[in-house]
Amino acid sequence: MRPIVTTLVVYVIAAASVFGLQLLAVTAFLTWRSGGLDLERDGLATLLVGVPASSGALIAIAILAAGRPRRVRLRLTPSRVPPRVIVAMVIGTLALSQALESVVIALGVGRGPALEWVVRALASASPAGLLLAVLVVGGLAPIGEELFFRGFMLTRLREVWRAGPAILVTALAFGLMHGEPVHAVLAGGIGLYLGFVVERSATLLPALVCHVANNTVSVLLSAWVGSPPGRGINAAVAMGAGLVFGGSMVWLRRLPPAACPPPRT
């Protein structure tokens, strides 16, 4: 029971730190701007201020809470997964992400106010702003989230639970950290798959590659293309992406899992 209680306590601390530091960072930005903060006008700047604060908190807490040896405790061991398998994992991530997004649009639920605000901020970004968004949202955010959730949290829960329950609880915690209900469901779905990737490869690195690819593609598509309009189109896109995801899962499940059990205390 000790790893479960410890993980829960660390998660609560992480959640409080993430939301608290984001609030402090945005408040500091508001104080710095003499004209006040307009979330539509300053959306990208607010995003670029808030994400590093939350990501820094997750990285620091994961490193401090993991214990030694940290490289093993966070599953940062070298990857033995062949490049072609990592490519299949990335394709599965992108397909799942698109399928989930298209489903909520096709159902008329929408992505939620926060995600819609992010899309608008990215759509109006300058080339320099878009580059910063790729570096911060596409690169830094996945590092913090993967180190904490799949590196620290999943590994800790695997000390006492089988892979399935540990992946599920970690994905639920990952989704809840995103706040809004729809965003939480979308993130939780991706979290389930990334947990599967970590367990299949016995290292965090392929999941980190998948997460970086997903966020980077999402940033670029939001800025350049946006989501396809209409429920019918999104239903068709969801079906196509779902088939691609299903195919990647069938192929990946045929591969033997890496022989590297999670560390135990």
Secondary structure, 3 states (H helix, E strand, C coil): CHHHHHHHHHHHHHHHHHHHHHHHHHHHHHHHCCCCCCCCCCHHHHHHHHHHHHHHHHHHHHHHHHCCCHHHHCCCCCCCCCHHHHHHHHHHHHHHHHHHHHHHHHCCCCCCHHHHHHHHHHHCCCHHHHHHHHHHHHHHHHHHHHHHHHHHHHHHHCCCCCHHHHHHHHHHHHHHCCCCHHHHHHHHHHHHHHHHHHHHHCCCHHHHHHHHHHHHHHHHHHHHCCCCCCHHHHHHHHHHHHHHHHHHHHHHHCCCCCCCCCCCC
